[in-house]
């Protein structure tokens, strides 16, 4: 296990010493251009996927909520709601555009549609509610009853009716204790958003997160776990103060990630290998517990904390895989 404690600076003056002369003064940028990491283009499958595979169009996100498995698909843009007990005959809920992420909130999922400037609440019975959120909403988190929305095109984070600026590409937001952590994919950085400041929400500290961070989740220990797809690592950050506590090698272009708080397992898809791996993160360092062959292009993963079943969704139409452990 490799551990790293990193210095923290506040606001937009972030880690220095990583910049080159080509980066226009941005201390987080180490390349000539800001290019977010993406899942690897998966090779042809060499092993039979574990468990069962359900037919499915290209998936962009998957979540478990309200006795359903919710899957966002790109064509046509919609959310499919599969009953957890049978996984048959899903309800099809049309969306006004493609949702990149699904966030469970109570018995519903929030489906931000950046191209249409709306967030659609999809309930377990298939009913919906839609609200306008300008600025390209891409992700939603709820922290102590406050709704936090990453608005990528507007380069800001909305906290109810207030906004927080200073993140050039807010691509994902994660509830972390009484605050939130925002992931900026192009700069491969994480930012702490303080919600209870004396003058309202504000941007706190920021840190680099490897060479190409893509996905983040929170665990029950108050940490935010981040995968570095380009660098092949799993990182753990404590919050308030924001400090990188751990980094652990995970070869294979890790991308999709889900956390099982019942078993303290973090499931990570390896898009370069057509695999999914589970690490126990309850101890001092991650310990591999499971590894399974997956459908091709395993871009998204979710876990049912009740049964422990894992759902891996293909990003190129190869189906949704159901793995029991």
FILUMMI-933803 format. One record per residue (C-alpha): x, y, z; residue in one letter. Coordinates in steps of 0.001 Angstrom, whole numbers, padded with zeros to 6 digits, always signed. Example, Ala and Ser with C-alpha at 12.3 -4.5 7.8 and 13.67 -1.06 7.14 Angstrom:
REM FILUMMI-933803
+012300-004500+007800a
+013670-001060+007140s
END
This chain:
REM FILUMMI-933803
+000000+000000+000000x
+001279+003432-000844x
+000197+006312+001348x
+000474+010011+000645x
-000344+013022+002785x
-000677+016047+000497x
-000525+019730+001339x
-003787+021636+001101x
-004263+025180-000120x
-007559+027025-000122x
-009649+028498-002917x
-008343+028231-006445x
-004676+028513-005476x
-003977+024817-005416x
-001084+022431-005402x
+001954+023987-006963x
+005023+022257-008292x
+002921+020303-010827x
+002647+023004-013469x
+004554+023287-016702x
+005267+026445-018680x
+002596+025349-021174x
-000354+025299-018825x
-001311+029013-018842x
-000589+029372-015138x
-002973+026670-013914x
-001072+024874-011122x
-003232+021763-011519x
-002604+021252-015199x
+000430+019110-016018x
-000293+018597-019724x
-000449+021068-022606x
-004218+020674-022906x
-006963+019849-020467x
-008348+016509-021594x
-010481+014469-019198x
-009715+010776-018837x
-012248+008393-020342x
-012928+004688-019983x
-010606+002533-022045x
-012042+001059-025215x
-012506-002502-024021x
-011061-005428-025977x
-013125-008347-027201x
-014200-010586-024342x
-011870-013469-023612x
-013905-014901-020707x
-017566-015639-020134x
-019137-012934-017944x
-019965-014108-014441x
-023614-014385-013393x
-026472-013552-015760x
-026608-010976-018555x
-029776-009093-019482x
-030103-007473-022926x
-029667-003713-022774x
-028861-000772-025041x
-025825+001459-024443x
-025911+002364-020737x
-024571+005547-019180x
-025372+004977-015483x
-026887+002446-013098x
-028197+002748-009530x
-030185+000691-007018x
-033071+002487-005290x
-036580+001822-004002x
-036593-001884-004812x
-035538-001171-008381x
-032423-001210-010510x
-032421+002048-012458x
-030409+002152-015684x
-029925+005235-017837x
-029591+004420-021543x
-028609+006647-024430x
-030899+005449-027221x
-033598+006409-026822x
-032731+008601-023794x
-034551+007023-020889x
-034323+005368-017489x
-035240+001699-017240x
-036597+000540-013869x
-036105-003186-013229x
-037795-004804-010200x
-035053-006128-007935x
-036896-009359-007235x
-037480-010430-010847x
-035338-008118-013040x
-038014-008526-015701x
-040198-006201-017787x
-038637-002862-016825x
-040641+000320-016723x
-039352+002661-019421x
-039224+006320-018377x
-038398+008690-021272x
-035950+011536-020664x
-035540+014772-022663x
-031881+013880-023248x
-029100+011595-022104x
-028381+011404-018354x
-024732+010848-017495x
-025388+009935-013862x
-028169+008695-011578x
-028257+009697-007909x
-030468+007804-005428x
-032472+010168-003215x
-034959+008387-000989x
-037027+006056-003192x
-036230+007977-006384x
-033280+008748-008597x
-032224+012177-009768x
-031341+012156-013474x
-029582+015363-014597x
-029885+015984-018347x
-027171+018492-019239x
-028200+018928-022870x
-031733+019964-021879x
-030886+021935-018739x
-033179+019954-016467x
-032994+017504-013589x
-035628+014765-013744x
-036722+013007-010558x
-037680+009440-011466x
-039705+007645-008802x
-039857+003880-008311x
-043363+003723-009791x
-042183+005407-013002x
-043690+008824-012292x
-041474+011851-012783x
-040995+015477-011798x
-038841+017870-013786x
-037150+021084-012709x
-035149+023584-014687x
-031451+023866-013806x
-029486+026045-016201x
-025795+025610-016890x
-025530+021963-017896x
-026447+019946-014767x
-024447+016712-014688x
-024690+015414-011107x
-026716+015866-007919x
-026054+015224-004227x
-028220+015872-001187x
-026413+017000+001976x
-028454+017549+005157x
-031529+018344+003092x
-029734+020754+000752x
-029528+019969-002939x
-026101+020364-004502x
-025905+020333-008302x
-022752+020218-010420x
-023414+022558-013387x
-020563+021888-015770x
-021285+024356-018579x
-021761+027220-016128x
-018584+026236-014236x
-020312+026410-010882x
-021934+024329-008163x
-025463+025179-007104x
-026448+024808-003448x
-030224+025266-003311x
-030642+028877-004529x
-026969+029864-004067x
-023925+029198-006258x
-020280+028362-005638x
-017713+029263-008290x
-014043+028407-008733x
-014223+024926-010293x
-013664+025092-014036x
-015325+021741-014766x
-017563+020424-011965x
-018223+016919-013332x
-019342+015062-010213x
-020436+016003-006695x
-020367+013686-003675x
-021972+014219-000282x
-019224+014044+002332x
-020269+014579+005942x
-021808+018043+006310x
-020277+019233+003033x
-019565+018060-000478x
-016591+017186-002656x
-016549+018103-006342x
-014519+016249-008955x
-013000+018186-011856x
-012112+015595-014486x
-010018+017696-016925x
-007735+018885-014118x
-007944+015547-012285x
-008648+017397-009042x
-011061+017345-006109x
-012463+020365-004284x
-014086+020706-000892x
-017342+022688-000834x
-018215+024091+002579x
-021978+024495+002974x
-022110+026129+006427x
-019790+029098+006086x
-020745+032360+007834x
-021382+033958+004445x
-022994+030909+002867x
-021563+028063+000801x
-018034+028557-000465x
-015234+026693-002183x
-012691+025306+000244x
-009524+023355-000446x
-008498+021634-003670x
-006067+018829-004425x
-004792+017008-007474x
-006156+013473-007734x
-003714+011482-009836x
-003347+011807-013599x
-006909+011229-014791x
-009541+010940-012073x
-013005+010050-013358x
-015314+008776-010598x
-015834+009361-006876x
-017946+007830-004092x
-018198+008419-000353x
-017802+005635+002206x
-019198+005299+005722x
-015872+006344+007253x
-016242+009909+006011x
-013795+009479+003158x
-014190+010147-000546x
-012817+007380-002770x
-011626+008370-006244x
-010433+006261-009166x
-007661+007496-011430x
-008440+005894-014791x
-005350+007184-016550x
-002962+006389-013698x
-004578+003111-012576x
-005119+003942-008901x
-007688+004070-006121x
-007279+007095-003850x
-008868+007903-000500x
-009371+011491+000711x
-010408+012620+004140x
-012417+015845+004260x
-012313+018946+006410x
-009420+019204+005987x
-009132+017709+002511x
-006122+015377+002607x
-005127+012466+000406x
-004715+009565+002823x
-004164+006571+000566x
-003401+005612-003006x
-003450+002036-004171x
-002573+000555-007587x
-005537-000764-009596x
-004320-001687-013098x
-006743-002041-015985x
-008181+001472-016533x
-010539+001611-013511x
-013657+003629-014248x
-017084+002739-012813x
-017306+002567-009028x
-019928+001699-006396x
-019721+001357-002627x
-021460-001298-000532x
-021689+000203+002951x
-023054-003019+004425x
-019957-005020+003516x
-017448-002158+003165x
-016701-003229-000389x
-015907-000806-003186x
-016616-002287-006613x
-014534-000944-009514x
-014884-001784-013184x
-011701-002302-015203x
-012531-001213-018727x
-009186-002300-020159x
-009682-005864-018911x
-013475-006426-019008x
-013429-007139-015282x
-014927-005879-012045x
-012977-006062-008786x
-014082-005567-005178x
-011824-004213-002446x
-012533-004319+001275x
-011811-000765+002430x
-012571-001171+006144x
-008947-001659+007173x
-005729+000277+006829x
-005416-000505+003136x
-007661-001985+000426x
-007787-005787+000264x
-009051-007516-002858x
-012010-009816-002107x
-013616-010547-005479x
-012763-010344-009167x
-015123-011306-011996x
-015156-011266-015799x
-017716-008786-017118x
-019612-007797-020202x
-017583-005827-022693x
-017148-002123-021947x
-018154-002227-018245x
-018581+001517-017804x
-021090+001578-014924x
-021655-000442-011762x
-024077-000439-008834x
-024598-002684-005820x
-027646-003691-003814x
-026571-003328-000152x
-029309-005708+000936x
-028393-008767-001106x
-024871-007792-002142x
-025728-008367-005807x
-023694-006338-008269x
-025007-004811-011509x
-022532-004011-014271x
-023840-002091-017286x
-022110-002076-020655x
-021498+001197-022421x
-021680-000338-025910x
-024855-002365-025826x
-023546-005652-024450x
-026157-005810-021690x
-026452-005541-017922x
-024697-008190-015882x
-026033-009426-012538x
-023500-011002-010179x
-024419-012619-006866x
-021768-012975-004191x
END
